[in-house]
Amino acid sequence: MVQPAIQYVTDEEGKPTSVIVPIKLWREIESEKETAYLLKSKAMKKRLLDAKNRKEGVSLEKARAKLGI
């Protein structure tokens, strides 16, 4: 898959000042940064791995009841 081009914005002297990134790529970057941040915490890493490996879930009705909605 070909990624859309990243566009560089420059000032009058030709120095890069910012970039324009395709939204799909930006969302991937955000997601990776968030995951890396969460995995820095041992407790959060354990919670994420436990959730990933969970075999059973809670029905929507039970979750709504627990939340009172």
HTML snippet that shows the backbone in 3Dmol.js (N, CA, C, O; Angstrom):
<script src="https://3Dmol.org/build/3Dmol-min.js"></script>
<div id="view" style="width:600px;height:400px;position:relative"></div>
<script>
const pdb = `
ATOM      1  N   MET A   1       0.838  -1.173   0.000  1.00  0.00           N
ATOM      2  CA  MET A   1       0.000   0.000   0.000  1.00  0.00           C
ATOM      3  C   MET A   1       0.889   1.243   0.000  1.00  0.00           C
ATOM      4  O   MET A   1       1.825   1.329   0.795  1.00  0.00           O
ATOM      5  N   VAL A   2       0.617   2.176  -0.853  1.00  0.00           N
ATOM      6  CA  VAL A   2       1.392   3.410  -0.955  1.00  0.00           C
ATOM      7  C   VAL A   2       0.824   4.435   0.013  1.00  0.00           C
ATOM      8  O   VAL A   2      -0.373   4.719   0.008  1.00  0.00           O
ATOM      9  N   GLN A   3       1.705   4.985   0.847  1.00  0.00           N
ATOM     10  CA  GLN A   3       1.290   6.020   1.795  1.00  0.00           C
ATOM     11  C   GLN A   3       1.233   7.363   1.067  1.00  0.00           C
ATOM     12  O   GLN A   3       2.112   7.658   0.257  1.00  0.00           O
ATOM     13  N   PRO A   4       0.226   8.170   1.340  1.00  0.00           N
ATOM     14  CA  PRO A   4       0.200   9.517   0.777  1.00  0.00           C
ATOM     15  C   PRO A   4       1.426  10.293   1.267  1.00  0.00           C
ATOM     16  O   PRO A   4       1.945  10.020   2.349  1.00  0.00           O
ATOM     17  N   ALA A   5       1.872  11.230   0.492  1.00  0.00           N
ATOM     18  CA  ALA A   5       3.086  11.970   0.807  1.00  0.00           C
ATOM     19  C   ALA A   5       2.913  12.877   2.016  1.00  0.00           C
ATOM     20  O   ALA A   5       1.851  13.455   2.247  1.00  0.00           O
ATOM     21  N   ILE A   6       3.988  12.978   2.773  1.00  0.00           N
ATOM     22  CA  ILE A   6       4.059  13.956   3.850  1.00  0.00           C
ATOM     23  C   ILE A   6       4.517  15.256   3.212  1.00  0.00           C
ATOM     24  O   ILE A   6       5.450  15.265   2.409  1.00  0.00           O
ATOM     25  N   GLN A   7       3.863  16.350   3.567  1.00  0.00           N
ATOM     26  CA  GLN A   7       4.203  17.651   2.986  1.00  0.00           C
ATOM     27  C   GLN A   7       4.943  18.491   4.023  1.00  0.00           C
ATOM     28  O   GLN A   7       4.538  18.561   5.183  1.00  0.00           O
ATOM     29  N   TYR A   8       6.012  19.115   3.601  1.00  0.00           N
ATOM     30  CA  TYR A   8       6.798  19.968   4.481  1.00  0.00           C
ATOM     31  C   TYR A   8       6.466  21.428   4.211  1.00  0.00           C
ATOM     32  O   TYR A   8       6.366  21.854   3.060  1.00  0.00           O
ATOM     33  N   VAL A   9       6.295  22.192   5.290  1.00  0.00           N
ATOM     34  CA  VAL A   9       6.034  23.623   5.197  1.00  0.00           C
ATOM     35  C   VAL A   9       7.333  24.321   5.589  1.00  0.00           C
ATOM     36  O   VAL A   9       7.933  23.999   6.614  1.00  0.00           O
ATOM     37  N   THR A  10       7.758  25.269   4.776  1.00  0.00           N
ATOM     38  CA  THR A  10       9.003  25.971   5.055  1.00  0.00           C
ATOM     39  C   THR A  10       8.753  27.473   5.198  1.00  0.00           C
ATOM     40  O   THR A  10       7.743  28.008   4.741  1.00  0.00           O
ATOM     41  N   ASP A  11       9.712  28.126   5.850  1.00  0.00           N
ATOM     42  CA  ASP A  11       9.625  29.580   5.957  1.00  0.00           C
ATOM     43  C   ASP A  11      10.249  30.230   4.719  1.00  0.00           C
ATOM     44  O   ASP A  11      10.605  29.539   3.764  1.00  0.00           O
ATOM     45  N   GLU A  12      10.378  31.547   4.736  1.00  0.00           N
ATOM     46  CA  GLU A  12      10.896  32.278   3.582  1.00  0.00           C
ATOM     47  C   GLU A  12      12.322  31.884   3.227  1.00  0.00           C
ATOM     48  O   GLU A  12      12.749  32.027   2.081  1.00  0.00           O
ATOM     49  N   GLU A  13      13.059  31.385   4.224  1.00  0.00           N
ATOM     50  CA  GLU A  13      14.455  30.989   4.005  1.00  0.00           C
ATOM     51  C   GLU A  13      14.579  29.526   3.591  1.00  0.00           C
ATOM     52  O   GLU A  13      15.685  29.028   3.382  1.00  0.00           O
ATOM     53  N   GLY A  14      13.456  28.846   3.475  1.00  0.00           N
ATOM     54  CA  GLY A  14      13.479  27.441   3.078  1.00  0.00           C
ATOM     55  C   GLY A  14      13.680  26.468   4.232  1.00  0.00           C
ATOM     56  O   GLY A  14      13.853  25.271   4.006  1.00  0.00           O
ATOM     57  N   LYS A  15      13.659  26.967   5.465  1.00  0.00           N
ATOM     58  CA  LYS A  15      13.823  26.096   6.639  1.00  0.00           C
ATOM     59  C   LYS A  15      12.478  25.449   6.964  1.00  0.00           C
ATOM     60  O   LYS A  15      11.458  26.136   7.022  1.00  0.00           O
ATOM     61  N   PRO A  16      12.470  24.129   7.178  1.00  0.00           N
ATOM     62  CA  PRO A  16      11.215  23.458   7.529  1.00  0.00           C
ATOM     63  C   PRO A  16      10.676  23.992   8.857  1.00  0.00           C
ATOM     64  O   PRO A  16      11.418  24.131   9.829  1.00  0.00           O
ATOM     65  N   THR A  17       9.391  24.286   8.882  1.00  0.00           N
ATOM     66  CA  THR A  17       8.755  24.792  10.103  1.00  0.00           C
ATOM     67  C   THR A  17       7.663  23.853  10.611  1.00  0.00           C
ATOM     68  O   THR A  17       7.329  23.876  11.795  1.00  0.00           O
ATOM     69  N   SER A  18       7.114  23.040   9.734  1.00  0.00           N
ATOM     70  CA  SER A  18       6.072  22.101  10.129  1.00  0.00           C
ATOM     71  C   SER A  18       5.859  21.088   9.005  1.00  0.00           C
ATOM     72  O   SER A  18       6.452  21.184   7.930  1.00  0.00           O
ATOM     73  N   VAL A  19       5.001  20.123   9.287  1.00  0.00           N
ATOM     74  CA  VAL A  19       4.675  19.113   8.288  1.00  0.00           C
ATOM     75  C   VAL A  19       3.170  18.899   8.238  1.00  0.00           C
ATOM     76  O   VAL A  19       2.465  19.143   9.217  1.00  0.00           O
ATOM     77  N   ILE A  20       2.697  18.451   7.114  1.00  0.00           N
ATOM     78  CA  ILE A  20       1.306  18.048   6.955  1.00  0.00           C
ATOM     79  C   ILE A  20       1.336  16.544   6.732  1.00  0.00           C
ATOM     80  O   ILE A  20       1.923  16.047   5.771  1.00  0.00           O
ATOM     81  N   VAL A  21       0.685  15.833   7.650  1.00  0.00           N
ATOM     82  CA  VAL A  21       0.706  14.375   7.630  1.00  0.00           C
ATOM     83  C   VAL A  21      -0.693  13.871   7.299  1.00  0.00           C
ATOM     84  O   VAL A  21      -1.671  14.376   7.851  1.00  0.00           O
ATOM     85  N   PRO A  22      -0.810  12.885   6.410  1.00  0.00           N
ATOM     86  CA  PRO A  22      -2.128  12.309   6.131  1.00  0.00           C
ATOM     87  C   PRO A  22      -2.773  11.801   7.425  1.00  0.00           C
ATOM     88  O   PRO A  22      -2.085  11.250   8.285  1.00  0.00           O
ATOM     89  N   ILE A  23      -4.074  11.982   7.563  1.00  0.00           N
ATOM     90  CA  ILE A  23      -4.775  11.660   8.814  1.00  0.00           C
ATOM     91  C   ILE A  23      -4.623  10.191   9.197  1.00  0.00           C
ATOM     92  O   ILE A  23      -4.512   9.874  10.382  1.00  0.00           O
ATOM     93  N   LYS A  24      -4.617   9.303   8.229  1.00  0.00           N
ATOM     94  CA  LYS A  24      -4.469   7.874   8.540  1.00  0.00           C
ATOM     95  C   LYS A  24      -3.115   7.613   9.211  1.00  0.00           C
ATOM     96  O   LYS A  24      -3.038   6.878  10.195  1.00  0.00           O
ATOM     97  N   LEU A  25      -2.065   8.210   8.682  1.00  0.00           N
ATOM     98  CA  LEU A  25      -0.737   8.057   9.274  1.00  0.00           C
ATOM     99  C   LEU A  25      -0.691   8.707  10.650  1.00  0.00           C
ATOM    100  O   LEU A  25      -0.105   8.150  11.577  1.00  0.00           O
ATOM    101  N   TRP A  26      -1.303   9.877  10.792  1.00  0.00           N
ATOM    102  CA  TRP A  26      -1.328  10.558  12.089  1.00  0.00           C
ATOM    103  C   TRP A  26      -2.003   9.698  13.152  1.00  0.00           C
ATOM    104  O   TRP A  26      -1.529   9.620  14.285  1.00  0.00           O
ATOM    105  N   ARG A  27      -3.097   9.059  12.791  1.00  0.00           N
ATOM    106  CA  ARG A  27      -3.808   8.207  13.760  1.00  0.00           C
ATOM    107  C   ARG A  27      -2.958   7.006  14.159  1.00  0.00           C
ATOM    108  O   ARG A  27      -2.995   6.576  15.312  1.00  0.00           O
ATOM    109  N   GLU A  28      -2.199   6.468  13.224  1.00  0.00           N
ATOM    110  CA  GLU A  28      -1.290   5.362  13.550  1.00  0.00           C
ATOM    111  C   GLU A  28      -0.220   5.829  14.526  1.00  0.00           C
ATOM    112  O   GLU A  28       0.093   5.137  15.496  1.00  0.00           O
ATOM    113  N   ILE A  29       0.335   6.999  14.266  1.00  0.00           N
ATOM    114  CA  ILE A  29       1.363   7.557  15.152  1.00  0.00           C
ATOM    115  C   ILE A  29       0.786   7.793  16.546  1.00  0.00           C
ATOM    116  O   ILE A  29       1.414   7.437  17.543  1.00  0.00           O
ATOM    117  N   GLU A  30      -0.399   8.387  16.624  1.00  0.00           N
ATOM    118  CA  GLU A  30      -1.050   8.629  17.925  1.00  0.00           C
ATOM    119  C   GLU A  30      -1.260   7.329  18.683  1.00  0.00           C
ATOM    120  O   GLU A  30      -0.988   7.249  19.881  1.00  0.00           O
ATOM    121  N   SER A  31      -1.745   6.313  17.981  1.00  0.00           N
ATOM    122  CA  SER A  31      -2.021   5.031  18.603  1.00  0.00           C
ATOM    123  C   SER A  31      -0.746   4.396  19.148  1.00  0.00           C
ATOM    124  O   SER A  31      -0.737   3.870  20.260  1.00  0.00           O
ATOM    125  N   GLU A  32       0.323   4.446  18.367  1.00  0.00           N
ATOM    126  CA  GLU A  32       1.593   3.877  18.811  1.00  0.00           C
ATOM    127  C   GLU A  32       2.141   4.618  20.019  1.00  0.00           C
ATOM    128  O   GLU A  32       2.673   4.001  20.942  1.00  0.00           O
ATOM    129  N   LYS A  33       2.012   5.952  20.017  1.00  0.00           N
ATOM    130  CA  LYS A  33       2.484   6.743  21.156  1.00  0.00           C
ATOM    131  C   LYS A  33       1.681   6.423  22.412  1.00  0.00           C
ATOM    132  O   LYS A  33       2.246   6.295  23.498  1.00  0.00           O
ATOM    133  N   GLU A  34       0.371   6.295  22.266  1.00  0.00           N
ATOM    134  CA  GLU A  34      -0.479   5.990  23.417  1.00  0.00           C
ATOM    135  C   GLU A  34      -0.147   4.611  23.978  1.00  0.00           C
ATOM    136  O   GLU A  34      -0.053   4.438  25.193  1.00  0.00           O
ATOM    137  N   THR A  35       0.029   3.638  23.102  1.00  0.00           N
ATOM    138  CA  THR A  35       0.371   2.288  23.550  1.00  0.00           C
ATOM    139  C   THR A  35       1.712   2.286  24.268  1.00  0.00           C
ATOM    140  O   THR A  35       1.848   1.668  25.324  1.00  0.00           O
ATOM    141  N   ALA A  36       2.705   2.970  23.705  1.00  0.00           N
ATOM    142  CA  ALA A  36       4.021   3.041  24.339  1.00  0.00           C
ATOM    143  C   ALA A  36       3.926   3.691  25.714  1.00  0.00           C
ATOM    144  O   ALA A  36       4.575   3.241  26.658  1.00  0.00           O
ATOM    145  N   TYR A  37       3.126   4.740  25.835  1.00  0.00           N
ATOM    146  CA  TYR A  37       2.937   5.417  27.118  1.00  0.00           C
ATOM    147  C   TYR A  37       2.309   4.478  28.144  1.00  0.00           C
ATOM    148  O   TYR A  37       2.763   4.397  29.285  1.00  0.00           O
ATOM    149  N   LEU A  38       1.266   3.773  27.728  1.00  0.00           N
ATOM    150  CA  LEU A  38       0.586   2.870  28.652  1.00  0.00           C
ATOM    151  C   LEU A  38       1.488   1.717  29.082  1.00  0.00           C
ATOM    152  O   LEU A  38       1.419   1.273  30.228  1.00  0.00           O
ATOM    153  N   LEU A  39       2.323   1.235  28.184  1.00  0.00           N
ATOM    154  CA  LEU A  39       3.179   0.095  28.508  1.00  0.00           C
ATOM    155  C   LEU A  39       4.350   0.472  29.410  1.00  0.00           C
ATOM    156  O   LEU A  39       5.053  -0.417  29.892  1.00  0.00           O
ATOM    157  N   LYS A  40       4.579   1.752  29.652  1.00  0.00           N
ATOM    158  CA  LYS A  40       5.633   2.171  30.574  1.00  0.00           C
ATOM    159  C   LYS A  40       5.286   1.788  32.006  1.00  0.00           C
ATOM    160  O   LYS A  40       6.177   1.551  32.822  1.00  0.00           O
ATOM    161  N   SER A  41       4.006   1.728  32.310  1.00  0.00           N
ATOM    162  CA  SER A  41       3.540   1.383  33.647  1.00  0.00           C
ATOM    163  C   SER A  41       3.375  -0.130  33.747  1.00  0.00           C
ATOM    164  O   SER A  41       2.667  -0.736  32.943  1.00  0.00           O
ATOM    165  N   LYS A  42       4.037  -0.743  34.746  1.00  0.00           N
ATOM    166  CA  LYS A  42       3.917  -2.192  34.920  1.00  0.00           C
ATOM    167  C   LYS A  42       2.473  -2.597  35.192  1.00  0.00           C
ATOM    168  O   LYS A  42       1.999  -3.611  34.679  1.00  0.00           O
ATOM    169  N   ALA A  43       1.779  -1.804  35.997  1.00  0.00           N
ATOM    170  CA  ALA A  43       0.389  -2.119  36.336  1.00  0.00           C
ATOM    171  C   ALA A  43      -0.489  -2.038  35.092  1.00  0.00           C
ATOM    172  O   ALA A  43      -1.318  -2.918  34.861  1.00  0.00           O
ATOM    173  N   MET A  44      -0.313  -0.991  34.292  1.00  0.00           N
ATOM    174  CA  MET A  44      -1.135  -0.845  33.095  1.00  0.00           C
ATOM    175  C   MET A  44      -0.800  -1.919  32.072  1.00  0.00           C
ATOM    176  O   MET A  44      -1.690  -2.433  31.394  1.00  0.00           O
ATOM    177  N   LYS A  45       0.474  -2.260  31.956  1.00  0.00           N
ATOM    178  CA  LYS A  45       0.881  -3.326  31.026  1.00  0.00           C
ATOM    179  C   LYS A  45       0.190  -4.631  31.406  1.00  0.00           C
ATOM    180  O   LYS A  45      -0.306  -5.353  30.541  1.00  0.00           O
ATOM    181  N   LYS A  46       0.160  -4.932  32.715  1.00  0.00           N
ATOM    182  CA  LYS A  46      -0.502  -6.155  33.172  1.00  0.00           C
ATOM    183  C   LYS A  46      -1.994  -6.110  32.860  1.00  0.00           C
ATOM    184  O   LYS A  46      -2.562  -7.102  32.402  1.00  0.00           O
ATOM    185  N   ARG A  47      -2.633  -4.968  33.105  1.00  0.00           N
ATOM    186  CA  ARG A  47      -4.070  -4.838  32.824  1.00  0.00           C
ATOM    187  C   ARG A  47      -4.364  -5.021  31.339  1.00  0.00           C
ATOM    188  O   ARG A  47      -5.329  -5.690  30.971  1.00  0.00           O
ATOM    189  N   LEU A  48      -3.531  -4.425  30.490  1.00  0.00           N
ATOM    190  CA  LEU A  48      -3.737  -4.550  29.045  1.00  0.00           C
ATOM    191  C   LEU A  48      -3.557  -5.995  28.584  1.00  0.00           C
ATOM    192  O   LEU A  48      -4.344  -6.498  27.783  1.00  0.00           O
ATOM    193  N   LEU A  49      -2.516  -6.661  29.093  1.00  0.00           N
ATOM    194  CA  LEU A  49      -2.283  -8.059  28.711  1.00  0.00           C
ATOM    195  C   LEU A  49      -3.394  -8.965  29.233  1.00  0.00           C
ATOM    196  O   LEU A  49      -3.828  -9.883  28.537  1.00  0.00           O
ATOM    197  N   ASP A  50      -3.854  -8.706  30.457  1.00  0.00           N
ATOM    198  CA  ASP A  50      -4.972  -9.494  31.004  1.00  0.00           C
ATOM    199  C   ASP A  50      -6.223  -9.319  30.142  1.00  0.00           C
ATOM    200  O   ASP A  50      -6.917 -10.291  29.844  1.00  0.00           O
ATOM    201  N   ALA A  51      -6.506  -8.093  29.749  1.00  0.00           N
ATOM    202  CA  ALA A  51      -7.684  -7.824  28.915  1.00  0.00           C
ATOM    203  C   ALA A  51      -7.538  -8.495  27.553  1.00  0.00           C
ATOM    204  O   ALA A  51      -8.502  -9.047  27.023  1.00  0.00           O
ATOM    205  N   LYS A  52      -6.349  -8.447  26.995  1.00  0.00           N
ATOM    206  CA  LYS A  52      -6.109  -9.049  25.679  1.00  0.00           C
ATOM    207  C   LYS A  52      -6.318 -10.564  25.727  1.00  0.00           C
ATOM    208  O   LYS A  52      -6.842 -11.155  24.783  1.00  0.00           O
ATOM    209  N   ASN A  53      -5.910 -11.177  26.820  1.00  0.00           N
ATOM    210  CA  ASN A  53      -5.973 -12.637  26.930  1.00  0.00           C
ATOM    211  C   ASN A  53      -7.274 -13.152  27.529  1.00  0.00           C
ATOM    212  O   ASN A  53      -7.468 -14.362  27.642  1.00  0.00           O
ATOM    213  N   ARG A  54      -8.164 -12.247  27.913  1.00  0.00           N
ATOM    214  CA  ARG A  54      -9.427 -12.637  28.533  1.00  0.00           C
ATOM    215  C   ARG A  54     -10.264 -13.435  27.541  1.00  0.00           C
ATOM    216  O   ARG A  54     -10.398 -13.052  26.379  1.00  0.00           O
ATOM    217  N   LYS A  55     -10.816 -14.529  28.002  1.00  0.00           N
ATOM    218  CA  LYS A  55     -11.637 -15.397  27.146  1.00  0.00           C
ATOM    219  C   LYS A  55     -13.119 -15.108  27.281  1.00  0.00           C
ATOM    220  O   LYS A  55     -13.898 -15.391  26.370  1.00  0.00           O
ATOM    221  N   GLU A  56     -13.513 -14.545  28.418  1.00  0.00           N
ATOM    222  CA  GLU A  56     -14.929 -14.271  28.664  1.00  0.00           C
ATOM    223  C   GLU A  56     -15.140 -12.769  28.760  1.00  0.00           C
ATOM    224  O   GLU A  56     -14.217 -12.011  29.059  1.00  0.00           O
ATOM    225  N   GLY A  57     -16.343 -12.366  28.506  1.00  0.00           N
ATOM    226  CA  GLY A  57     -16.670 -10.957  28.585  1.00  0.00           C
ATOM    227  C   GLY A  57     -17.913 -10.730  29.418  1.00  0.00           C
ATOM    228  O   GLY A  57     -18.449 -11.659  30.022  1.00  0.00           O
ATOM    229  N   VAL A  58     -18.357  -9.516  29.445  1.00  0.00           N
ATOM    230  CA  VAL A  58     -19.568  -9.125  30.155  1.00  0.00           C
ATOM    231  C   VAL A  58     -20.558  -8.656  29.097  1.00  0.00           C
ATOM    232  O   VAL A  58     -20.203  -7.912  28.183  1.00  0.00           O
ATOM    233  N   SER A  59     -21.785  -9.094  29.231  1.00  0.00           N
ATOM    234  CA  SER A  59     -22.785  -8.677  28.250  1.00  0.00           C
ATOM    235  C   SER A  59     -23.032  -7.178  28.368  1.00  0.00           C
ATOM    236  O   SER A  59     -22.785  -6.574  29.412  1.00  0.00           O
ATOM    237  N   LEU A  60     -23.515  -6.599  27.302  1.00  0.00           N
ATOM    238  CA  LEU A  60     -23.817  -5.173  27.292  1.00  0.00           C
ATOM    239  C   LEU A  60     -24.835  -4.842  28.377  1.00  0.00           C
ATOM    240  O   LEU A  60     -24.716  -3.819  29.052  1.00  0.00           O
ATOM    241  N   GLU A  61     -25.824  -5.696  28.544  1.00  0.00           N
ATOM    242  CA  GLU A  61     -26.859  -5.449  29.552  1.00  0.00           C
ATOM    243  C   GLU A  61     -26.267  -5.430  30.965  1.00  0.00           C
ATOM    244  O   GLU A  61     -26.621  -4.571  31.772  1.00  0.00           O
ATOM    245  N   LYS A  62     -25.365  -6.377  31.268  1.00  0.00           N
ATOM    246  CA  LYS A  62     -24.730  -6.409  32.601  1.00  0.00           C
ATOM    247  C   LYS A  62     -23.842  -5.186  32.802  1.00  0.00           C
ATOM    248  O   LYS A  62     -23.820  -4.604  33.887  1.00  0.00           O
ATOM    249  N   ALA A  63     -23.119  -4.800  31.773  1.00  0.00           N
ATOM    250  CA  ALA A  63     -22.256  -3.628  31.886  1.00  0.00           C
ATOM    251  C   ALA A  63     -23.083  -2.374  32.132  1.00  0.00           C
ATOM    252  O   ALA A  63     -22.726  -1.540  32.964  1.00  0.00           O
ATOM    253  N   ARG A  64     -24.187  -2.247  31.407  1.00  0.00           N
ATOM    254  CA  ARG A  64     -25.055  -1.080  31.602  1.00  0.00           C
ATOM    255  C   ARG A  64     -25.651  -1.071  33.005  1.00  0.00           C
ATOM    256  O   ARG A  64     -25.754  -0.016  33.632  1.00  0.00           O
ATOM    257  N   ALA A  65     -26.040  -2.235  33.493  1.00  0.00           N
ATOM    258  CA  ALA A  65     -26.596  -2.322  34.847  1.00  0.00           C
ATOM    259  C   ALA A  65     -25.560  -1.913  35.891  1.00  0.00           C
ATOM    260  O   ALA A  65     -25.871  -1.177  36.827  1.00  0.00           O
ATOM    261  N   LYS A  66     -24.319  -2.396  35.725  1.00  0.00           N
ATOM    262  CA  LYS A  66     -23.252  -2.038  36.662  1.00  0.00           C
ATOM    263  C   LYS A  66     -22.976  -0.532  36.645  1.00  0.00           C
ATOM    264  O   LYS A  66     -22.657   0.063  37.674  1.00  0.00           O
ATOM    265  N   LEU A  67     -23.101   0.062  35.480  1.00  0.00           N
ATOM    266  CA  LEU A  67     -22.842   1.499  35.343  1.00  0.00           C
ATOM    267  C   LEU A  67     -24.074   2.348  35.680  1.00  0.00           C
ATOM    268  O   LEU A  67     -23.986   3.569  35.805  1.00  0.00           O
ATOM    269  N   GLY A  68     -25.215   1.681  35.822  1.00  0.00           N
ATOM    270  CA  GLY A  68     -26.436   2.403  36.149  1.00  0.00           C
ATOM    271  C   GLY A  68     -27.014   3.175  34.979  1.00  0.00           C
ATOM    272  O   GLY A  68     -27.630   4.225  35.161  1.00  0.00           O
ATOM    273  N   ILE A  69     -26.816   2.661  33.796  1.00  0.00           N
ATOM    274  CA  ILE A  69     -27.354   3.357  32.611  1.00  0.00           C
ATOM    275  C   ILE A  69     -28.306   2.465  31.830  1.00  0.00           C
ATOM    276  O   ILE A  69     -28.848   2.886  30.809  1.00  0.00           O
TER     277      ILE A  69
END
`;
const viewer = $3Dmol.createViewer("view");
viewer.addModel(pdb, "pdb");
viewer.setStyle({}, {cartoon: {color: "spectrum"}});
viewer.zoomTo();
viewer.render();
</script>
